[in-house]
Amino acid sequence: MPEARTDASPATTTSVALLSEFVRAGVTDLVVAPGSRSQALALAAAELERVGAVRLHVRIDERGAAFLALGLALESGRPAVVITTSGTAVANLHPAVLEAHHAGVPLIVVTADRPAELRGIRSNQTTMQPGIFAGAVRLERDVSAPVGSPGEADAARALARAAVDAAVGRDADGEPVPHPGPGPVHVNLQLREPLSTPVAFDGAPRADAAAATRFERTAEASAPHGAVIEPGPRTVVVAGAGAGPEAEEFARAGGWPLLAEVTSGARFGPNLVVAYRELLREPGFGDLVERVVVFGHPTLSREVPALVQRDGVEAIAVAPSGIEWFDPGHRVARFERAVRAEPRTPTAEERAWTGRWVFASRELVAAASAVADPAAGLRDGVDETGHVTDFAAQREYLKGQLARVREPVSRRMLAEALWSATWPHDRLLFGASRLIRDADRVVPGRRITALANRGLAGIDGTVATALGVAIASQTPMPGSAESDAATRPSVGTTRVLLGDLTLLHDVGSLLLGAGETRPRILVVVGNDGGGTIFDALEVAGSAPAEAFDRVQYTPQQVDLASLAAAYGWEYRRATTRGELDDALGTAVTGPTLLEVPLAR
């Protein structure tokens, strides 16, 4: 049990009680942004790290700190706690809080505050912090400044338990609460002077026995009791962001085509349809759909919302939890927390329906793929033993291969190469840029962990989120044994694919201070000099070119090599297919930035 000094300030006593109980409830990561009012919380966090109870991460920018915590929670499934001082520091948490709210990611923000009597009188660095995240948090508590009264520490411990339960979408008995489900929590802690006193722990607090079950996915608990979707109508299954493998299992059990986005967690299996956009627009495919079952949150195409809203299509939305349902045009007919299809032998008509989708998708992807078969040009020049019989064909093949190696990198080539370089023990995170859509159009089925901030699909915080994912996947959990497979760190690498503006928007997150974890992370920047995602919008064809470039495309010419050097990141550059293959084949030993110039 941690114990504060007997002469500890009330601020320190409450901070120790709150953070220690977070640990007992299963929290493993604390993120601190420095400040005066929050010093008791920060110093207690440092002491918890010293005794091996938590992983502590320090960032100077609150926005980056919050997205780092979001990434830690996204990977671990456990709420990460971010601690800030008062004033504008709290407002900087808002983007990550909104993303956590819409994506259902457990996140706890603990904000230090001035005592209530200083509100509304123009006291320095004081604003109305309670309610600042109104509508976006699962639980909010404004805690009066502790004065050392009996029971304050117990109240802080009870609050910590309630905060963790709310963040992971469970009630006080540990039962899942599908609505609103997991999400952010705000604990606003008023603190008065003395703001801190030294604190020491006699022993490290450890997670209690119930902590592990607290973080089990709601879907896993509810799936066996899901509503049965009967066979009959011509059905497709859509898997959007966060759908998880349950979508693939359902599509396979029902024998239906699976239209899975790249960050769905379901982009694999025999029924996968990669070229779903094209087929949803194609006569004889999309127009014949009679029922669509949607898992997760589809965000990468216009065709899926259009299908849901089409007359004559029954739409069923499936989400184990959440504050909102996917319901474009308010046309969804049924909402289910879990569904299941009874395993059976599909009819010949059903097999033909799914087979047509899968075959057509493979043909379309093969025709559009940027990856050529290295042996294609030589097949007519070899005999059955593999010996060359046509040296002219061999010369043409070698010339073609040389040209291929020297070929400038395209967006599709980049997406395919990064997807192919990622293995199940790795992590791949996409920024909200044009590149995630390019990947979604072409990359094949593969059971890997691909992530993105698709709750609100903003470009902010991508680097910080990826760093959180990398750290959580590569470093052992506090108190874990190396033999514990459930908590053993991954040997893999976290790769990030984003555009230049997405990088620059979160450039401050490249700063890793002294003593901070430097994970194996490769940030791949498709640098086309601006926001080319807007080139695909209708406005690009109607707005004056000069005005469009300035206010939409927003051109930039930042020297990324110098930027990487300034922040202490290794820098690589690849302009051709051969250079890209070399760069992706080189081991990543720490934070690395790979620049890939792309044509607009």
Secondary structure as GFF3:
##gff-version 3
##sequence-region A 1 600
A	DSSP	beta_strand	2	4	.	.	.	ID=ss1
A	DSSP	alpha_helix	10	24	.	.	.	ID=ss2
A	DSSP	beta_strand	29	32	.	.	.	ID=ss3
A	DSSP	alpha_helix	39	50	.	.	.	ID=ss4
A	DSSP	beta_strand	55	58	.	.	.	ID=ss5
A	DSSP	alpha_helix	62	76	.	.	.	ID=ss6
A	DSSP	beta_strand	80	84	.	.	.	ID=ss7
A	DSSP	alpha_helix	88	91	.	.	.	ID=ss8
A	DSSP	alpha_helix	94	103	.	.	.	ID=ss9
A	DSSP	beta_strand	107	113	.	.	.	ID=ss10
A	DSSP	three_ten_helix	116	118	.	.	.	ID=ss11
A	DSSP	beta_strand	139	143	.	.	.	ID=ss12
A	DSSP	alpha_helix	152	167	.	.	.	ID=ss13
A	DSSP	beta_strand	184	190	.	.	.	ID=ss14
A	DSSP	beta_strand	199	201	.	.	.	ID=ss15
A	DSSP	alpha_helix	211	214	.	.	.	ID=ss16
A	DSSP	alpha_helix	218	222	.	.	.	ID=ss17
A	DSSP	three_ten_helix	223	225	.	.	.	ID=ss18
A	DSSP	beta_strand	227	228	.	.	.	ID=ss19
A	DSSP	beta_strand	235	239	.	.	.	ID=ss20
A	DSSP	alpha_helix	245	254	.	.	.	ID=ss21
A	DSSP	beta_strand	258	260	.	.	.	ID=ss22
A	DSSP	alpha_helix	276	281	.	.	.	ID=ss23
A	DSSP	three_ten_helix	286	288	.	.	.	ID=ss24
A	DSSP	beta_strand	291	295	.	.	.	ID=ss25
A	DSSP	alpha_helix	303	308	.	.	.	ID=ss26
A	DSSP	beta_strand	314	318	.	.	.	ID=ss27
A	DSSP	three_ten_helix	328	330	.	.	.	ID=ss28
A	DSSP	beta_strand	334	336	.	.	.	ID=ss29
A	DSSP	beta_strand	339	340	.	.	.	ID=ss30
A	DSSP	alpha_helix	348	368	.	.	.	ID=ss31
A	DSSP	three_ten_helix	376	381	.	.	.	ID=ss32
A	DSSP	alpha_helix	391	405	.	.	.	ID=ss33
A	DSSP	alpha_helix	411	421	.	.	.	ID=ss34
A	DSSP	beta_strand	427	430	.	.	.	ID=ss35
A	DSSP	alpha_helix	434	442	.	.	.	ID=ss36
A	DSSP	beta_strand	449	452	.	.	.	ID=ss37
A	DSSP	alpha_helix	462	474	.	.	.	ID=ss38
A	DSSP	beta_strand	494	499	.	.	.	ID=ss39
A	DSSP	alpha_helix	500	505	.	.	.	ID=ss40
A	DSSP	three_ten_helix	507	510	.	.	.	ID=ss41
A	DSSP	beta_strand	521	527	.	.	.	ID=ss42
A	DSSP	three_ten_helix	532	536	.	.	.	ID=ss43
A	DSSP	alpha_helix	539	542	.	.	.	ID=ss44
A	DSSP	alpha_helix	545	548	.	.	.	ID=ss45
A	DSSP	pi_helix	549	553	.	.	.	ID=ss46
A	DSSP	alpha_helix	560	567	.	.	.	ID=ss47
A	DSSP	beta_strand	570	573	.	.	.	ID=ss48
A	DSSP	alpha_helix	577	585	.	.	.	ID=ss49
A	DSSP	beta_strand	592	597	.	.	.	ID=ss50
###
